[in-house]
């Protein structure tokens, strides 16, 4: 069974930091580019960041560049999203998935940034 379990969300004040984790299982993790996505209330889900299967390159949506960092631990089949200098507009449910959206969405983890 494929699982993409996001965790690490919570309530934080503006300017604070959180580190999200995405634990993957049930598929060849090392063969896929993995992305973080988020969906804010009343908005469509958007891509936030992604990292290639071999960790050669990363990409970020403009709104998080310089504040978020994606990384991957192949030994743990886990992708992380370090989020610094958080802003209220970062409030959303965060999900992980393959970049090609190969698998069903997991439960996501809620990040709430208070002003």
Secondary structure, 3 states (H helix, E strand, C coil): CCEEEEECCEEEECCCCEEEEEEEECCCHHHCCEEEEEECCCCCCEEEEEECCCCCCEEECHHHCCCEEEEEEHHHCEEEEEECCCCHHHCEEEEEEECCCCCCCCCCEEEEEEC
